[in-house]
Amino acid sequence: MMDKLNNEKASLETKPELLAPAGSIESIHAAVHAGADAVYFGAKRFSARQYAKNFDTKEIIEGIDYCHLYGVKAYITVNTLVKDSEFENAMELVYDVYEVGADAVIVQDLGLAMLIKENLPDLSLHASTQMTVHNIEGAKYLEDLGFDRVILARELSLEEIREITKSVKIGIETFVHGALCYGYSGQCLLSSLIGGRSGNRGRCAQPCRKYYQLLHSGKKVYDGYLMSTKDMCLIDKLKELADAGIKSFKIEGRMKRPEYVSAVVSAYRDALDFGFVDKEKMDDISKIFTRGFSSGHYYGLGKGKEGMNHRSPENQGLRLGIVRSYDEKNGILSISANRRIEIGEGIEIWGKGDNKGDKRNSIGFQVRKIVYANWDANWDCDYKNSGYNFGSNKNHDNKNENKKENKKNGNKKNGKKDGGYVEILVPRVHINEKDVLCKGAEVYITSSPYALERARARIGNRRVEVRIGATCIKNKKLKVWMEDGDGNRVEVSSENEIETAKKIPTGKDEIEKQLRKLSETPFFAKDVVLEYDEGDEGIFIPFGVLNSIKKECVNLLIEARKKRSKRKTVRKAVKDRLNKINSEIGKSKIDNIDKIDNTERDKTEEIKLAVKVGLKFDSFDELFKEKFDSIYLDLTEYRSGLERPTFASSDRKSIENKIKNKIDEIIEKAGDREVVICVPKITKSKEIAEYKNLLAKYRKKIKLQVGNLGQIYAFSDFVKIGDYSLNCLNSVTAERYAKDLERITLSVELSEKEISDLHGCKKECILDGYIESLTSENCMVKSSIGCKNSNTCFDGTLGVKDEKGYFFPLFTDTKCRTHIFNPHRLRIIDRRGSLKTSVQRLDLMLDSDSDVISVVRAYAKNDVSLTKKGCTHGHYLRGVE
């Protein structure tokens, strides 16, 4: 990609904000001096990057002050889901950062956002990408709630983003560089369900970077790091993104080192300001860290393999070239190179083979000696510190070797031959690894002390423009003043009056020269203004006095710039707010139920049993013979992964007719049961419009289960039930959702006790079924083995198997999205009484018709003998950290 960067100068009338990440105070310094307009960072708690170094309260103050000193905004991430027991600490953190001048907080938890809006209405609210806003309607919903900015899901195309920016007033922020999650952020439960480390709580263990096998009907058809994405890089598309109405360009990387932050921010600063991409800086980024670059989903390439790196989840580095030959006897490796390499840089060599999982066939080492180098004269990089002379060696004749290699290895390009090669000494420990050091093996530069050095050198370069002046009049006190462009002005006077010069007078030029000396400060003197009157005999001003007063001015201006955003507020007790919710809602009868069994069935009449099936289910006559209260129909259009595909055609009209027929059948046969139609949780704006048209005639006959904020907004005229994908983890969130929803399915990451203690709405929970671990906009089938047929995809079951041998059911749908489910079925028939909710649901979309009926029958009779082999209680016993 980097060879194709567009250097056309961008003309941006209003430049979008360049927003940089920081996981440490050193990274804040790096971001500021590399040219960031704003920096985002998090505290030790309630941050979506809990494994970053992060900041304690003292460091947060230091970080905010440092940003404000240089005119950079500071956004604090409070972007995890919050439990009732944590609200007091979460709000204390928000109060703290508000008082010390944070420019905004980035929030995922809707309840926390509502408390912030109630208590600190002037604090800017930014909706985290963890809120999974991926449609116009979701942005409008948050706009109505008072959010100032929304960070859109990374799965949107540029055209979809453009439609959102045209339709809303809320500020739009998108990612332009850095790591990508495989699944939709905020909807991924993979790490949580596998090992209890929740991404929604900032503790993702990144299982998407692990090795998996893709199985089709039980047989391996592909393997590798199937969910490992390349890094996003949009540096050559910034003008298009700005023209689309994006107000803030966000760089990912709070887990990265300061040098990475410096390199990336500096490159993007150049691209924004000057409209060109600095090739050396881009090479440095790749040498410091990259998994390879892609444009993500912006230009429609995210569905296939273009955005994936199935070979390795680690640093890929910068491609150097391929192996020409290897002299095993002398340990000399000859590489056809497309760029220069320097002594001290690290390389990784990938031998031939599939290089996946335990078959990885690579070695890495630091280059200690370059035997010979024959560089192409057309290369435009001017690297220094190489430690050797390009193209000359006592054992080689440069001119003759150039002729030989151009003839043998030169590649024609634009009518000219180019290319070069380098010979390096292989360390003794690797000298016999011929399987890797073979002709055609790929070679990458994976580390560079020089790239790190260049990145560090930028720290300290940024200066704030100021005007500085002095009043230098005989028999009056010396006055020095400074002012910045933000309305801050400071002034300091000397203790004594200026005296007549006894010997050599202090000239005007000398005073100006001293005032301009600000190199050891954060400031740069754009203008120097002197009020100077030396009289007949001249004046004398000791430079020590002048510099001392100037230094005092500098310190005062530093403090003034730090203090300008400090605030005071009255802190309200969060406990009172939660108690108010509890007192208003009160405890329902269900809260007093200790257990469910056949002998005490009369106590459980208020607990409703709901059954959720998919579009492939056909046995409604048999199902409705069983005893349950609500029937849910999931409209997710699974296409691959089923033994018998539900949709053999991608024709939209045909699909809609099948869905309508299914809904009509359910309404006709359900009797007095509640009928709930479940819209897929991922629905872009065009899909929402399709579902609105599809379901309009059923509005008075059904209820609607909604799974994202946009659906709440779009289906305002329907009776709605919220699904667990809305991430309701606390009572304040529940209270807010209760204004729009009849009831809410609580997060599957809550424990039994946390569910019982949560109030604010009518509650629903899941008792049985396979929980969806993630939804991805990428089609794993397309990105691995390719599409068999664009209409029918694949018959037979699909799944991925991890390194421990667990099988994760996998499905694709008619939108070419991937759905991966937990390998262990949730089943808590033996603990139903511990879940204090008004509705308990069975999610049986993946079951066969006969299995659906047998499971429903068991729950209707409370038959605890229902097999629990291979099943799990999920998080209901312990919850998540």
C-alpha positions in Angstrom: 0.0 0.0 0.0 2.8 2.4 0.9 4.2 2.3 -2.6 0.8 3.6 -3.9 0.4 6.6 -1.6 -1.2 9.5 -3.2 1.0 12.6 -2.7 -1.5 15.0 -4.2 -1.7 18.1 -2.0 -4.8 18.2 0.0 -6.6 21.6 0.4 -8.5 21.4 3.7 -10.3 24.6 4.5 -11.2 23.4 8.0 -8.8 20.7 9.1 -10.3 17.9 11.1 -8.9 17.3 14.6 -5.9 14.9 14.8 -6.6 12.8 17.9 -3.7 10.8 19.3 -3.6 7.9 21.9 -1.5 7.8 25.1 -1.1 5.0 27.5 1.6 6.7 29.5 2.9 10.2 30.3 5.7 9.7 27.9 3.2 9.0 25.1 1.4 12.2 25.9 4.7 14.1 25.4 5.2 12.2 22.2 1.7 12.9 20.9 1.9 16.6 21.8 5.2 17.3 20.2 4.4 15.2 17.1 1.5 17.6 16.3 -1.7 16.2 17.9 -4.6 18.5 18.3 -6.0 16.4 21.1 -4.9 13.4 23.1 -7.0 10.7 24.7 -5.9 8.7 27.7 -7.4 6.7 30.6 -7.2 6.2 34.3 -6.2 3.0 36.1 -9.9 2.0 36.2 -12.9 2.3 33.9 -10.7 2.4 30.8 -11.1 0.1 27.8 -7.3 -0.5 27.8 -6.8 -1.8 31.3 -3.5 -3.4 30.3 -2.0 -0.2 29.2 0.2 1.6 31.8 -2.6 4.3 32.2 -2.7 7.1 34.8 -3.3 7.6 38.5 -5.0 10.9 39.6 -1.7 12.8 39.9 -0.6 11.7 36.4 -4.0 12.6 34.9 -3.6 16.1 36.2 0.0 16.2 34.9 -1.2 14.9 31.5 -4.1 17.4 31.2 -1.8 20.3 32.3 0.8 19.3 29.8 -1.7 19.1 26.9 -3.2 22.5 27.8 0.2 24.1 28.1 0.7 23.4 24.4 -2.9 24.2 23.4 -3.8 20.5 23.0 -7.2 19.1 24.2 -7.3 16.3 26.7 -10.0 13.6 26.5 -10.3 11.1 29.3 -11.6 7.6 28.6 -14.2 6.3 31.0 -15.2 3.8 28.3 -16.1 0.5 30.1 -19.4 -0.8 31.3 -20.1 0.1 35.0 -21.8 -2.0 37.7 -24.1 -0.5 40.3 -21.4 -1.2 42.9 -18.9 0.9 41.0 -20.9 4.0 40.2 -19.6 6.0 43.1 -16.0 5.4 42.1 -16.7 6.0 38.5 -18.4 9.3 39.1 -15.6 10.4 41.5 -13.2 9.8 38.7 -15.4 11.9 36.4 -15.7 14.7 39.0 -11.9 14.6 39.4 -11.1 15.0 35.7 -13.8 17.6 35.3 -12.3 19.8 38.0 -8.8 19.6 36.6 -9.9 20.6 33.2 -10.6 17.6 31.0 -12.0 18.8 27.7 -14.3 15.7 27.3 -14.9 12.2 28.6 -15.3 9.2 26.3 -18.0 7.0 27.6 -19.5 3.6 26.7 -21.9 3.1 29.6 -25.2 4.8 28.9 -26.1 5.1 32.5 -22.8 6.7 33.4 -23.3 9.1 30.5 -26.8 10.1 31.9 -25.3 10.7 35.4 -22.6 12.9 33.9 -25.2 14.9 31.9 -27.3 15.4 35.0 -24.5 16.5 37.2 -21.9 18.1 34.9 -23.9 19.4 31.9 -21.0 21.5 30.6 -18.7 18.5 30.3 -18.5 17.4 26.7 -19.7 13.8 26.2 -18.2 11.6 23.5 -19.8 8.3 22.7 -17.1 5.5 22.5 -16.9 3.2 19.6 -17.8 0.6 22.2 -21.4 1.9 21.9 -21.5 0.3 18.4 -23.0 3.2 16.6 -23.2 2.1 13.0 -26.2 3.9 11.5 -27.7 7.3 11.2 -30.4 6.5 13.7 -27.9 5.6 16.4 -26.1 8.9 16.0 -29.5 10.7 16.3 -30.4 8.8 19.4 -27.2 10.0 21.1 -27.6 13.5 19.8 -31.0 13.7 21.4 -29.5 12.5 24.7 -27.1 15.4 24.7 -23.9 13.7 23.4 -21.5 16.1 21.6 -19.6 13.6 19.6 -19.9 9.9 18.5 -17.0 7.7 17.5 -18.5 5.5 14.8 -18.0 1.8 14.5 -15.0 0.9 12.3 -17.1 -1.3 10.1 -18.7 1.6 8.1 -17.8 2.5 4.6 -16.9 6.0 3.6 -20.2 6.4 1.8 -22.1 5.2 4.9 -20.1 7.7 7.0 -20.9 10.5 4.6 -24.6 9.7 4.9 -24.4 9.9 8.7 -22.5 13.2 8.7 -25.1 14.7 6.3 -28.0 13.6 8.5 -26.9 14.7 12.1 -25.6 17.7 13.9 -23.5 15.7 16.4 -19.8 15.7 15.8 -18.4 12.6 14.0 -15.1 11.0 14.9 -13.6 7.9 13.1 -10.5 5.9 13.3 -7.9 6.4 10.6 -4.9 4.4 11.8 -4.1 1.5 14.0 -5.3 -2.0 15.1 -8.7 -3.2 14.1 -10.9 -5.6 16.1 -12.3 -8.6 14.1 -15.7 -8.2 15.7 -17.9 -5.1 16.3 -16.5 -3.3 19.3 -19.0 -3.4 22.2 -20.5 -6.6 20.9 -17.6 -8.9 21.3 -17.9 -11.5 24.1 -15.2 -13.8 22.8 -12.6 -13.0 25.5 -15.3 -12.8 28.2 -16.9 -16.1 27.5 -13.6 -18.0 26.9 -11.7 -16.8 30.0 -13.8 -14.2 31.9 -11.7 -11.2 30.7 -14.3 -8.9 29.3 -13.6 -6.5 26.5 -16.5 -4.4 27.7 -14.6 -4.0 31.0 -11.3 -3.2 29.4 -9.7 -6.6 29.9 -9.8 -8.2 26.4 -7.3 -11.0 26.1 -7.3 -10.7 22.3 -8.3 -14.3 21.5 -9.0 -13.0 17.9 -5.1 -12.9 17.5 -4.9 -16.7 18.1 -4.5 -19.6 15.7 -7.7 -21.3 14.5 -8.8 -24.0 12.0 -11.8 -23.5 9.8 -13.9 -26.6 9.7 -16.5 -27.4 7.1 -18.8 -30.4 7.9 -16.1 -31.5 10.4 -13.1 -31.3 8.0 -10.4 -28.7 8.1 -10.5 -26.6 5.0 -8.2 -23.7 6.1 -6.1 -22.6 9.1 -4.2 -19.7 10.4 -4.8 -16.6 12.4 -8.3 -16.4 11.0 -9.4 -13.3 13.0 -6.2 -11.3 12.9 -6.7 -8.1 11.0 -4.2 -5.9 9.4 -3.7 -2.4 10.8 -5.8 0.4 9.3 -3.9 3.2 7.5 -5.8 6.0 5.8 -3.0 8.6 5.6 -3.4 8.9 1.8 -7.2 9.4 2.0 -7.5 12.2 4.5 -8.9 14.8 2.1 -11.7 12.4 1.1 -12.5 11.7 4.8 -12.5 15.4 5.6 -14.8 16.1 2.6 -17.1 13.4 4.0 -17.7 15.6 7.1 -15.6 13.7 9.6 -14.5 16.2 12.4 -11.9 14.1 14.2 -9.3 11.7 12.9 -8.5 9.2 15.6 -5.3 7.1 15.9 -5.5 3.8 17.8 -2.6 2.9 20.0 -2.9 3.3 23.8 -1.0 0.0 24.2 1.9 1.2 21.9 5.2 2.7 22.9 5.8 6.5 22.8 8.0 6.2 19.7 5.1 4.6 17.8 2.8 7.4 18.8 5.4 10.0 17.7 6.0 8.4 14.4 2.3 7.9 13.5 1.1 11.3 14.7 4.0 13.1 12.9 3.3 11.4 9.6 -0.4 12.3 9.8 0.3 15.9 10.9 2.4 16.3 7.7 -0.4 14.7 5.6 -3.0 17.1 7.1 -0.9 20.2 6.9 1.1 19.8 3.7 -0.9 17.2 1.7 2.0 14.8 1.3 3.1 11.5 2.9 6.7 11.4 4.2 8.0 8.0 2.9 10.7 7.8 5.6 8.2 8.4 8.4 5.9 5.7 6.9 8.8 3.3 6.8 9.7 4.1 10.4 6.1 3.3 11.4 6.4 -0.1 9.8 9.7 -0.8 11.4 8.3 0.1 14.9 5.1 -1.8 14.5 2.6 -2.9 11.9 0.7 -6.1 11.0 0.5 -4.8 7.4 -1.8 -2.0 6.3 -5.3 -1.9 4.8 -8.0 0.6 4.4 -10.3 -1.3 6.7 -13.9 -1.1 5.7 -13.8 2.4 4.2 -13.7 1.3 0.6 -15.5 -2.0 0.7 -12.4 -4.3 1.0 -13.1 -5.4 4.6 -15.3 -8.4 3.6 -12.5 -10.4 2.1 -8.8 -11.2 2.6 -7.5 -7.8 1.8 -7.9 -6.6 5.4 -6.6 -9.8 7.0 -3.2 -11.1 8.1 -3.7 -14.9 8.5 0.0 -15.5 8.7 0.9 -13.7 11.9 -0.8 -11.5 14.6 2.5 -10.0 15.5 4.7 -7.2 14.1 5.2 -7.8 10.4 7.5 -4.9 9.9 8.7 -3.4 6.6 9.3 -5.6 3.6 13.0 -5.6 2.7 12.8 -8.1 -0.2 13.3 -11.8 -0.9 16.2 -14.2 -0.5 18.4 -14.6 -3.7 20.7 -17.3 -2.4 22.3 -18.6 0.8 26.0 -19.6 1.2 25.6 -22.0 4.2 29.4 -22.6 4.4 30.2 -18.9 5.1 26.8 -18.0 6.6 26.2 -15.3 4.0 22.6 -14.5 3.0 22.0 -12.6 -0.2 18.7 -10.6 -0.4 17.1 -8.9 -3.4 16.2 -5.7 -1.7 13.7 -2.9 -2.5 15.1 -0.6 0.2 18.2 -0.2 2.3 18.8 -1.8 5.6 21.1 -0.6 8.4 23.4 -2.3 10.8 21.6 -2.8 14.1 18.2 -3.3 12.5 16.3 -6.5 13.2 14.9 -8.7 10.4 12.6 -11.7 10.2 12.8 -14.2 7.4 9.8 -16.2 6.4 10.6 -19.5 4.8 8.4 -21.2 2.3 5.3 -23.1 3.4 2.0 -22.0 4.9 3.6 -20.5 8.0 0.5 -20.9 10.1 0.2 -21.9 13.8 2.7 -24.6 14.8 3.9 -24.7 11.1 5.4 -21.2 11.4 8.7 -21.3 9.5 10.6 -18.1 10.3 13.6 -16.8 12.1 14.6 -13.4 13.3 17.9 -11.7 14.3 19.7 -8.4 14.4 21.9 -7.5 11.5 25.4 -7.3 12.9 27.5 -7.3 9.7 26.7 -6.3 6.1 29.2 -8.1 3.8 28.2 -6.2 0.7 25.5 -3.8 -0.5 24.5 -2.8 -4.0 21.7 -0.3 -3.7 19.5 1.0 -6.4 20.4 4.6 -7.3 16.8 5.5 -7.8 15.8 4.9 -4.2 14.8 8.2 -2.6 15.6 7.4 1.0 18.8 9.0 2.4 19.5 6.8 5.4 22.4 7.6 7.6 24.2 5.7 10.4 24.4 2.7 8.1 28.0 1.8 9.2 29.2 1.0 5.8 29.8 2.5 2.4 27.0 1.8 -0.1 28.0 -0.1 -3.2 31.7 -0.6 -2.3 33.7 -3.3 -0.7 37.3 -4.4 -0.9 36.2 -7.8 -2.2 33.9 -6.5 -4.8 34.1 -4.2 -7.8 31.0 -2.0 -7.6 30.8 -1.2 -11.2 31.0 -4.7 -12.5 28.6 -6.1 -9.8 26.1 -3.4 -10.8 26.2 -4.6 -14.4 25.9 -8.3 -13.4 23.0 -7.8 -11.0 21.1 -5.4 -13.3 21.3 -8.0 -16.0 20.5 -10.9 -13.7 17.9 -9.5 -11.3 16.9 -6.1 -12.5 13.1 -5.6 -12.9 11.8 -3.4 -15.7 9.7 -0.5 -14.5 8.7 2.4 -16.7 11.3 1.2 -19.2 14.1 1.3 -16.6 15.8 -1.4 -14.6 15.8 -1.0 -10.9 16.5 -3.1 -7.8 19.4 -3.8 -5.5 20.7 -6.5 -3.2 22.5 -6.9 0.1 24.6 -9.6 1.6 24.4 -10.1 5.4 26.1 -12.4 7.8 23.8 -14.9 9.5 24.3 -15.4 13.2 25.9 -18.8 14.0 22.8 -20.0 15.9 20.8 -19.8 12.7 23.5 -20.8 10.2 22.1 -24.3 9.5 18.4 -23.4 9.1 18.3 -24.0 5.4 14.5 -24.5 5.4 14.0 -20.9 6.2 17.1 -19.4 4.5 16.0 -20.5 1.1 15.6 -18.8 -2.2 12.4 -16.9 -2.4 11.9 -16.5 1.3 10.4 -13.2 2.3 12.5 -10.8 4.4 11.1 -8.0 6.6 12.7 -5.3 8.8 11.0 -5.7 12.2 13.0 -3.3 14.4 15.2 -0.3 14.0 17.1 1.7 16.6 17.3 4.5 14.0 13.6 4.7 13.5 13.1 4.9 17.3 15.8 7.6 17.5 14.1 9.7 14.9 10.8 9.4 16.7 12.4 10.4 20.0 14.1 13.4 18.4 10.7 15.0 17.7 9.8 15.2 21.4 10.5 18.7 22.6 10.1 20.4 19.2 6.6 22.0 19.7 6.4 25.6 20.8 3.6 27.9 21.6 3.7 31.3 19.8 3.7 34.3 22.1 4.3 38.0 22.0 6.9 39.3 24.5 7.6 42.8 25.3 9.4 45.1 27.7 9.3 48.7 29.0 12.8 50.0 29.3 12.7 53.6 30.4 15.3 55.3 32.5 14.3 56.0 36.1 11.3 53.6 35.8 11.0 49.9 36.7 11.8 47.4 34.1 8.6 45.6 33.0 8.4 42.4 31.0 5.2 41.0 29.7 4.1 37.9 27.7 0.8 37.0 26.0 -0.4 34.1 24.0 -3.1 33.8 21.4 -5.6 32.5 23.9 -6.1 35.7 25.9 -3.5 35.0 28.7 -1.2 37.8 29.6 1.3 38.1 32.4 3.6 41.0 33.5 6.5 41.2 35.9 8.3 44.3 37.1 11.8 44.7 38.6 12.3 45.7 42.2 14.6 48.7 41.2 14.4 51.4 38.6 16.5 51.4 35.5 19.7 53.3 35.9 21.8 55.5 33.6 24.6 53.5 32.0 28.0 54.2 33.7 30.0 52.6 31.0 28.5 50.7 28.1 24.8 51.2 27.7 22.4 48.2 27.1 21.2 48.6 23.5 17.8 47.9 22.1 19.0 45.0 19.9 20.7 43.3 22.8 17.5 43.5 24.9 15.4 42.0 22.0 18.0 39.3 21.6 17.7 38.3 25.3 13.9 38.3 25.2 13.9 36.0 22.2 15.9 33.4 24.0 13.1 31.0 24.9 14.6 27.7 23.6 14.4 26.0 27.0 10.8 26.9 27.4 7.5 25.8 25.8 7.3 29.2 24.0 8.5 30.8 20.8 8.6 34.6 20.5 6.7 35.5 17.3 6.9 39.2 18.1 9.0 41.3 20.4 7.7 44.7 21.4 10.0 47.2 23.1 9.1 50.5 24.7 12.7 51.8 24.9 14.0 55.2 25.9 17.7 55.4 26.8 17.8 59.2 27.3 20.9 61.2 26.5 23.4 58.9 28.3 21.9 55.5 27.7 20.5 52.9 30.2 22.0 49.9 31.8 20.0 46.7 32.4 21.9 43.7 33.8 21.1 40.6 31.7 20.7 38.7 34.9 17.9 40.9 36.0 16.3 40.8 32.6 16.5 37.0 32.3 15.2 36.5 35.8 12.1 38.6 35.1 11.6 36.9 31.8 11.8 33.5 33.5 9.2 34.6 36.0 7.0 35.6 33.1 7.4 32.3 31.5 6.4 30.4 34.7 3.4 32.6 35.2 2.2 32.1 31.6 2.7 28.3 32.0 0.5 28.4 35.1 -2.1 30.6 33.4 -2.4 28.2 30.4 -2.8 25.3 32.8 -5.4 26.9 35.0 -7.6 28.4 32.4 -9.8 25.2 32.2 -9.9 24.4 35.9 -13.4 24.1 37.3 -15.2 23.8 40.6 -18.4 21.8 41.2 -20.6 20.4 44.0 -20.4 16.7 44.0 -23.7 14.8 44.4 -23.8 11.5 46.1 -24.3 8.7 43.6 -25.8 6.4 46.3 -28.8 8.8 46.6 -29.4 8.5 42.9 -29.4 4.7 43.0 -31.6 4.6 46.1 -34.1 6.8 44.2 -34.3 4.3 41.4 -34.8 1.5 43.9 -37.5 3.4 45.8 -39.4 4.3 42.6 -39.3 0.9 41.1 -39.6 -1.1 44.3 -39.0 -4.8 44.6 -41.2 -7.0 42.5 -42.7 -10.2 43.7 -40.2 -12.1 41.7 -37.4 -10.8 44.0 -38.7 -12.9 46.8 -38.7 -16.2 44.9 -35.9 -18.4 46.2 -36.3 -21.4 44.0 -38.4 -23.0 41.3 -39.7 -26.5 41.5 -42.8 -28.4 40.7 -44.1 -28.3 44.3 -43.9 -24.5 44.5 -45.1 -23.7 41.0 -47.8 -21.4 42.3 -45.0 -19.0 43.4 -43.6 -18.6 39.9 -46.7 -17.6 37.9 -45.2 -14.1 37.2 -42.1 -15.5 35.7 -42.7 -15.8 31.9 -40.9 -18.3 29.7 -39.9 -17.1 26.3 -38.7 -19.2 23.4 -36.5 -17.7 20.6 -36.2 -19.6 17.3 -34.6 -18.8 14.0 -35.9 -18.5 10.4 -35.0 -22.1 9.7 -37.5 -23.4 12.3 -40.6 -24.9 10.8 -42.4 -27.1 13.4 -44.6 -24.5 15.0 -47.6 -26.8 15.3 -45.6 -29.1 17.6 -43.9 -26.2 19.4 -47.2 -24.5 20.4 -48.4 -27.7 22.1 -45.8 -26.9 24.8 -46.3 -24.5 27.7 -44.5 -21.2 27.4 -45.5 -17.5 27.2 -43.7 -15.7 24.4 -42.4 -16.7 21.0 -39.5 -14.8 19.6 -38.5 -15.0 15.9 -34.9 -14.0 15.1 -34.7 -12.4 11.6 -31.0 -13.0 11.2 -30.7 -14.4 7.7 -28.1 -17.2 8.2 -26.8 -18.6 4.9 -23.6 -20.6 5.4 -23.1 -22.8 8.4 -26.4 -24.6 8.3 -26.8 -28.2 7.2 -29.8 -27.0 5.1 -29.4 -23.3 4.0 -32.5 -21.3 4.8 -31.8 -18.8 2.0 -30.5 -20.4 -1.3 -31.0 -17.1 -3.1 -29.8 -13.6 -2.3 -32.9 -12.1 -4.0 -34.2 -9.5 -1.5 -37.9 -9.9 -2.5 -37.7 -13.7 -2.2 -36.2 -13.4 1.2 -38.7 -10.9 2.4 -41.6 -13.1 1.2 -40.2 -16.0 3.2 -39.9 -13.9 6.3 -43.5 -12.5 6.0 -44.9 -16.0 5.6 -43.1 -17.1 8.7 -44.4 -14.1 10.7 -47.9 -14.7 9.5 -47.8 -18.3 10.5 -46.6 -17.5 14.0 -49.2 -14.8 14.5 -51.9 -17.2 13.4 -50.8 -20.1 15.6 -49.4 -18.4 18.7 -52.8 -18.0 20.4 -52.6 -15.6 23.3 -48.8 -15.9 23.5 -46.7 -12.7 23.1 -45.2 -12.5 19.6 -41.8 -10.8 19.4 -39.9 -10.3 16.2 -36.1 -9.8 16.6 -34.3 -7.5 14.2 -30.6 -8.5 13.8 -28.4 -6.5 16.2 -26.2 -5.2 13.4 -28.3 -3.1 11.0 -27.0 -0.3 9.0 -29.3 2.5 7.9 -30.3 0.9 4.6 -31.2 -2.3 6.5 -33.2 -0.5 9.1 -35.2 1.0 6.2 -35.8 -2.5 4.8 -37.0 -3.8 8.1 -39.3 -0.8 8.7 -41.0 -1.5 5.4 -41.1 -5.2 6.1 -42.6 -5.0 9.5 -44.9 -1.9 9.1 -48.1 -3.9 8.7 -47.4 -5.9 11.8 -47.0 -3.0 14.2 -50.1 -3.7 16.2 -49.7 -7.5 16.2 -46.2 -7.9 17.4 -43.5 -6.5 19.7 -40.0 -5.9 18.5 -36.8 -6.9 20.0 -34.1 -4.3 19.3 -30.3 -4.8 19.7 -28.8 -1.4 18.9 -29.4 2.3 19.7 -30.4 3.1 16.2 -33.2 0.5 16.3 -34.6 2.2 19.4 -34.7 5.5 17.6 -36.0 4.1 14.2 -38.8 1.9 15.6 -40.3 4.5 17.9 -43.9 3.5 17.1 -43.4 -0.2 18.1 -43.6 -1.7 21.5 -39.9 -2.7 22.0 -37.9 -5.1 24.1 -34.2 -4.6 24.4 -31.7 -7.5 23.8 -28.5 -8.1 25.8 -26.5 -6.5 23.0 -27.6 -3.1 24.5 -25.2 -3.8 27.3 -27.5 -3.0 30.3 -25.2 -3.6 33.3 -26.6 -1.3 35.9 -29.8 0.4 37.3 -29.2 3.8 35.8 -28.8 2.4 32.3 -31.9 0.3 32.9 -33.9 3.3 34.1 -32.9 5.2 30.9 -33.9 2.3 28.6 -37.2 1.9 30.5 -38.2 5.2 28.9 -38.0 3.6 25.4 -38.4 -0.2 26.1 -41.1 -2.3 27.7 -38.3 -4.5 29.2 -34.6 -5.2 28.7 -32.6 -8.4 28.5 -29.7 -7.8 30.9 -26.1 -8.3 30.0 -24.9 -11.9 30.0 -21.9 -10.7 31.9 -23.8 -10.1 35.1 -23.9 -12.6 38.0 -27.1 -13.8 39.6 -26.7 -11.4 42.6 -26.0 -8.5 40.3 -29.1 -9.3 38.3 -31.2 -9.5 41.5 -29.8 -6.2 42.8 -30.4 -4.3 39.5 -33.5 -2.2 39.3 -34.9 0.5 37.0 -36.8 -1.6 34.4 -38.6 -4.8 33.8 -35.9 -7.5 33.4 -35.3 -10.4 31.1 -32.5 -12.9 31.1 -31.3 -15.9 29.0 -31.5 -19.4 30.5 -30.4 -21.6 27.6 -28.7 -21.6 24.2 -25.5 -20.7 22.5 -24.4 -17.1 23.1 -23.0 -15.2 20.2 -19.4 -14.4 20.9 -18.9 -11.9 18.1 -20.3 -10.5 14.9 -17.9 -9.4 12.2 -18.4 -7.4 9.0 -15.7 -9.6 7.5 -16.8 -12.9 5.9 -14.5 -15.6 7.2 -15.4 -17.9 4.3 -14.5 -15.3 1.7 -11.3 -14.2 3.4 -10.0 -17.8 3.7 -11.2 -20.3 1.1 -13.1 -17.9 -1.1 -16.8 -17.9 -2.1 -18.1 -21.0 -3.6 -21.1 -19.2 -5.0 -22.2 -15.6 -4.3 -25.9 -16.8 -3.9 -25.8 -20.1 -2.1 -22.4 -20.1 -0.2 -21.8 -23.4 1.5 -24.0 -26.3 2.5 -23.0 -28.1 5.7 -21.9 -26.9 9.1 -19.1 -24.4 9.7 -17.0 -23.6 12.7 -13.6 -22.7 14.0 -11.5 -24.8 16.3 -9.0 -23.2 18.6 -5.6 -24.5 19.8 -7.3 -26.3 22.8 -9.6 -28.2 20.5 -12.8 -26.2 21.3 -15.3 -25.9 18.4 -17.0 -22.5 17.9 -20.1 -22.7 15.6 -19.8 -20.2 12.8 -22.4 -18.8 10.4 -22.5 -16.3 7.7 -25.6 -14.4 6.6 -27.0 -12.8 3.5 -25.1 -9.6 4.3 -21.8 -11.6 4.3 -21.2 -11.1 8.0 -19.7 -13.7 10.2 -21.3 -14.9 13.4 -19.3 -16.9 15.9 -20.9 -18.6 18.9 -19.5 -19.8 22.2 -18.5 -23.5 22.1 -20.2 -24.2 25.4 -24.0 -24.0 25.6 -25.5 -21.9 28.3 -27.9 -24.0 30.4 -29.1 -23.1 33.9 -32.3 -25.0 34.3 -31.1 -26.0 37.8 -30.8 -22.4 38.9 -33.8 -20.7 37.5 -35.0 -19.5 40.9 -31.8 -17.6 41.4 -32.4 -15.3 38.5 -34.9 -12.6 39.6 -36.3 -11.5 36.3 -39.9 -11.3 35.0 -39.0 -13.1 31.7 -36.6 -16.0 31.2 -35.7 -16.8 27.7 -34.4 -19.8 25.8 -32.3 -18.9 22.7 -32.7 -21.9 20.5 -31.9 -20.5 17.1 -29.1 -23.0 16.4 -31.0 -26.1 17.5 -32.8 -28.5 15.2 -36.6 -28.5 15.3 -36.8 -31.6 17.4 -34.2 -30.3 19.9 -36.1 -27.0 20.3 -39.3 -28.9 21.3 -37.5 -31.2 23.7 -35.7 -28.3 25.4 -38.9 -26.2 25.7 -40.7 -29.2 27.2 -38.0 -29.7 29.8 -38.1 -26.1 30.9 -41.9 -26.0 30.9 -41.9 -28.9 33.3 -38.8 -27.7 35.1 -37.1 -31.0 34.3 -33.7 -30.5 35.9 -32.5 -33.9 34.5 -32.1 -32.1 31.1 -28.5 -32.9 30.1 -25.9 -30.5 31.1 -23.0 -32.2 29.4 -20.8 -29.7 27.6 -22.9 -26.8 29.0 -21.9 -23.9 31.2 -23.5 -21.5 33.7 -21.8 -18.7 31.9 -21.1 -15.7 34.1 -24.2 -16.2 36.3 -22.2 -17.6 39.2 -19.3 -15.2 39.3 -19.9 -12.4 36.8 -16.9 -10.6 35.3 -14.2 -8.4 36.9 
